[in-house]
């Protein structure tokens, strides 16, 4: 299955003022802030790097699962199903990913 290009376009448009870059990864896309992965698209899911504490909290919400494409979940990352990012629900998720990525040293 290809990745959701509409979701990727929404992310790209929202992040234009963030000095973010876009890279193809995981069979989808990933958006990087200062060289650190922050979010992206895998199939029809939004993937987010939130850090371990925020990811653990996010996993308690509906439509959220660990980010796992290899059989080993990536710590601090989550996948959001389409129902969890529809409409304006997307923006707060992206803001959380940005906030975490900005705590990381520049690569």
C-alpha positions as CSV (number, residue, x, y, z in Angstrom):
1,X,0.0,0.0,0.0
2,X,1.2,3.5,-0.8
3,X,1.3,6.2,1.8
4,X,-1.5,8.8,2.1
5,X,-0.2,11.7,0.0
6,X,-3.1,13.9,1.0
7,X,-2.0,13.6,4.7
8,X,1.6,14.2,3.7
9,X,0.6,17.4,1.8
10,X,-1.4,18.7,4.9
11,X,1.7,18.1,7.1
12,X,4.0,19.8,4.6
13,X,1.8,22.8,4.3
14,X,1.4,23.2,8.1
15,X,5.2,22.9,8.6
16,X,6.3,25.3,6.0
17,X,7.3,28.0,8.6
18,X,9.1,25.5,10.8
19,X,12.3,25.1,8.7
20,X,11.5,21.4,8.4
21,X,12.6,19.1,5.7
22,X,10.8,16.2,4.1
23,X,12.4,12.8,3.4
24,X,11.1,9.5,2.0
25,X,11.4,6.8,4.7
26,X,9.6,3.7,5.9
27,X,7.8,3.4,2.6
28,X,6.2,6.8,3.3
29,X,7.6,10.1,4.3
30,X,9.2,11.7,7.4
31,X,9.5,15.3,8.3
32,X,12.6,16.5,10.1
33,X,13.2,19.5,12.3
34,X,16.9,20.5,12.6
35,X,17.8,17.1,11.2
36,X,15.7,15.1,13.8
37,X,12.6,13.1,12.7
38,X,9.5,14.6,14.1
39,X,6.5,13.1,12.2
40,X,5.5,11.5,9.0
41,X,3.2,9.3,7.1
42,X,3.2,5.5,7.0
43,X,0.4,4.0,4.8
44,X,-2.7,5.8,6.1
45,X,-1.3,6.5,9.6
46,X,0.3,9.7,11.0
47,X,3.5,8.8,12.7
48,X,4.7,11.0,15.5
49,X,7.9,11.2,17.6
50,X,6.7,12.4,21.0
51,X,9.3,11.1,23.4
52,X,8.7,8.2,25.7
53,X,6.6,10.1,28.3
54,X,4.2,11.8,25.8
55,X,4.0,8.6,23.7
56,X,3.0,6.6,26.7
57,X,0.2,9.1,27.5
58,X,-0.9,9.2,23.9
59,X,-1.2,5.4,23.8
60,X,-4.0,5.7,26.3
61,X,-6.2,7.5,23.8
62,X,-8.3,5.9,21.1
63,X,-6.9,5.5,17.5
64,X,-3.3,5.4,18.8
65,X,-0.9,2.5,18.5
66,X,2.9,2.0,18.9
67,X,4.9,2.8,15.8
68,X,5.9,-0.7,14.7
69,X,6.8,-1.6,11.1
70,X,9.5,-4.2,11.8
71,X,8.1,-6.2,14.8
72,X,10.0,-4.0,17.2
73,X,8.1,-0.8,18.3
74,X,10.1,2.4,18.1
75,X,10.3,3.9,21.6
76,X,8.8,7.3,21.9
77,X,6.9,7.0,18.6
78,X,3.2,6.4,18.0
79,X,0.9,5.8,15.0
80,X,-2.4,7.7,14.7
81,X,-5.2,6.1,12.7
82,X,-7.1,8.4,10.3
83,X,-10.0,8.9,12.8
84,X,-7.5,10.4,15.3
85,X,-6.1,13.1,12.9
86,X,-9.1,14.1,10.8
87,X,-9.8,17.8,10.4
88,X,-8.3,20.0,13.1
89,X,-7.3,17.0,15.2
90,X,-4.0,16.9,13.1
91,X,-2.6,20.3,14.3
92,X,-2.1,19.5,18.0
93,X,-0.4,16.2,17.1
94,X,2.1,18.1,14.9
95,X,2.7,20.7,17.5
96,X,3.5,18.0,20.1
97,X,6.0,16.3,17.6
98,X,7.6,19.7,16.9
99,X,7.9,20.5,20.6
100,X,9.7,17.2,21.2
101,X,12.0,17.5,18.1
102,X,13.1,21.0,19.2
103,X,14.4,19.5,22.5
104,X,16.9,17.4,20.6
105,X,20.4,18.6,19.5
106,X,20.7,19.7,15.9
107,X,22.1,17.1,13.6
